[in-house]
Amino acid sequence: MNTAPMRALRLEMLEGTRPAACARCFMVEDLGITSHRQDENAAWREEIPALVASTGADGSIAAELRTADLRLGNVCNLRCRMCSPQSTRALLPEWAAYHGVPLRHPYFDRFRGVDWFEDPAFWQLVEREAPGLQRINFAGGEPFLIDGMFDFLERLVASGRAPAMTISYNTNLTVLPPRLLALWPRFGSIRVTASIDGVGAVHELIRHPSKWEDVRDNLLFLDRRASALKLGLATNTAVQACNVFGLGRLLAFLTGELASFEVPNLTIVTHPAHLDVRVLPAALKAEATRVLDAVVADQSSRWRDRWGDEGCGRLQRAIAGICTHMNEADATALLPEFRRWSMFLDESRGQSTAAAVPELASLFTDPWPARASPRNEDTHAR
Ligand code: SF4
């Protein structure tokens, strides 16, 4: 909490500058999209003056930990197209094959032994050093697969702390362990944010090897039990070249089929850059813009009925921001890499981007681009 980088970060924030670590939030804010930074500032609005007042001139703080965001390593059952071995070690074989190096290559060693969350001493440290924790967010990898997290929650229940705590998750929602469902009612509140990138074939293309029916059933399961389980429910969609044309179908599903979920959150994939919507040629960008404008025109009244003016406006601004982001820069230089990565994964997984996203079929009529690609960036793209 008081390392030199954290102290410097606080001072930058207090000076009103834009710290480099916050670039992502400011990028989406500049597009008119509500950022995580803004959501958190709103959630803690009443506490902020006291927190600022208690910050030392060198940026240090004495405050006890109230919230924690724990990214539980890189164990995941999926291999999403925009992900990396930093977040799912299951991608390692495909990464090695794609980059033409052996799986045992030493570069990959950093991704193999990420297991600090399996050490009971880590969880004991959290319990001992953060007795005032009110809120913990778990992400991954896939947090619903991590036994250490279940054990930790059981100890919080046994210690009597659970009723005063909020537990939240970022999850791919491919599994809903009964052990977890039994624990949730013991806590003050539970919040689940499901990563959903499309419906049907689009979802399965991006979030391989998940099955849309399974994820849809789990969404519906939670939706129907939201009040019984004291659940706050949300979705996050990583908008990218492969799902920008399917956004309307996804939003229609989220609006029409789910009764308890908050207004959908749309984020923009910028890493890896070859999956960014900016990679699309001008004609496809124009078509995507037309499709998104039609989605706003067709669905806005339903969004307003469902989430009020504020929620509807939030979605409208998000879609406008996606269009601005897509159209304000030309990244077609990365189109060969987009094609190469997509065709490689299609062949490796027995999938077809062209079949799942017919709007992109024209990009796949030529043979493979010959040039080998640079490495994907190690950026978690949930
Ligand atoms: S994006 Fe999330 S769900 Fe998908 S592979 Fe990466 S960690 Fe797993």
Boltz pocket constraint, residues with backbone or C-beta under 6 A from the ligand:
constraints:
  - pocket:
      binder: B
      contacts: [[A, 76], [A, 77], [A, 78], [A, 79], [A, 80], [A, 83], [A, 84], [A, 87], [A, 88], [A, 140], [A, 141], [A, 142], [A, 171], [A, 172], [A, 195], [A, 207], [A, 208], [A, 381], [A, 382]]
      max_distance: 6.0
